[in-house]
Amino acid sequence: HHLDILGDLAADYCPDLAGIIPRQTDEQKELFELLDYAYIGARYDHSYKITKE
């Protein structure tokens, strides 16, 4: 379950959710990818670790 796909599906039911996490700039895209991996990695990657970085 990637967050962008889940976000698109949720926006079908609640249009206010569309674009709730901006991804226009390189920094925003990088932060979204970090969030997406945190969501997926914590669930499926057995070697996933949370760091301060």
C-alpha positions, 0 to 999 in steps of 0.5 A: 500500500503506497501512500500516494495510491491510498491518498488517491483512493481516499480523495475519491470519497473525500475530495478535501484530502486531495493534495493534503501532502504537497509534492511540488518541490524536490524537498516536498517529494523527498519528504513524502518518499521518506514518509511513504517508506516509513509507512511501508518499511515499518510494516514489511521490512524486517530490517527497518530501523528508525534513525534521527536522520 
